[in-house]
Amino acid sequence: MDAVIVNYRRGRRTQNTNQMILQPKDSKSKDDAEKLVGKTVEWTTSSGKKMAGKVSKPHGSKGAVLAQFNPGLPGQAVGTKAEIK
């Protein structure tokens, strides 16, 4: 399933670079997002390197999910596509 990386998980003065908010293509509600918890996420760099993460929990009520990556993703990842497997 394709997803768009929306942003880092952040607070007013902090930014967690290893936690990303993703908006899956077919997920429209919190119930849809809860079904994706535990699945792996893969993002590919422009050079072809694959970085893996894991969906940890739903984020908000419109179907977004929170994914954790180790190490964190670069800023170029925001706005690009990732694949949830």
N, C-alpha and C positions, 0 to 999 in steps of 0.2 A: 504494500500500500504506500502510495506516495504521500509525502508531507512537506510542508514549507516550514523552515526554521524562522520563527517570528522574532525572537529576541532572547537575550540572556534572562535568567531569573535574577531579579534585582529588587532592591529596596530603594529608599530615598537617597541614601548615600553609599550604597554598596552594590557590587555586581559580582555574581558568581559565574566565573567563566567556564566551569565544568558542568553547569546546569543550564539547559536550553528549553525554551518553550516552543513546542511544535504544534502546528495546526494540520491534522490529517485531512486528506481530501474528502473522505466519506463520513467523517465524524461531525455531527451537528449538535449533539447533546452530551450531557455529562454521562449518561448511561452508555452511549457509544464509546466514550473515552475510557470508561472503566474496563471495557473488554480488551483494551490494548495494553493494560498494565502487565509488565513482565516480559513483553516482547522486545526484541533487539532492534536497534536503530543503526543504520549505516549511512555515513556521509562520505562522499568521495571528493578529494581535493582536485584542483585543476591539473595537478601533475599525475593523478591517478592513485594516490595513496588513500586507503580506506580507513576511516576512524569509526570505531564501534562504540555504541552506548546502549543504555537500557531504559525503557519507559518505566518511571517510578510511580507516578500518580496522575490523576486528572488535574487540570488547571482551569478553574472557572466553570461556567455553566454552558459554554458554547462549543464544547467538544475538543478544546485544546488539551495537550498533555505535557507533562514535565519529563524530560529525559536527562539522565546523568551520563556524562562522558568522562573518561580518564585516559589521557590528559584532556584538558578543556579544548574547545574548538576556537579557532581564530575568529576575528571580527568579520572576515570575508565570508563566513558561513551564513551570516544573517541575511535572510531573503532568498536563500538558495534551497534546492530540493534535497530531501533525505528520504531514505527508504525504510519503512517499518516492516520487519519480517516476522 
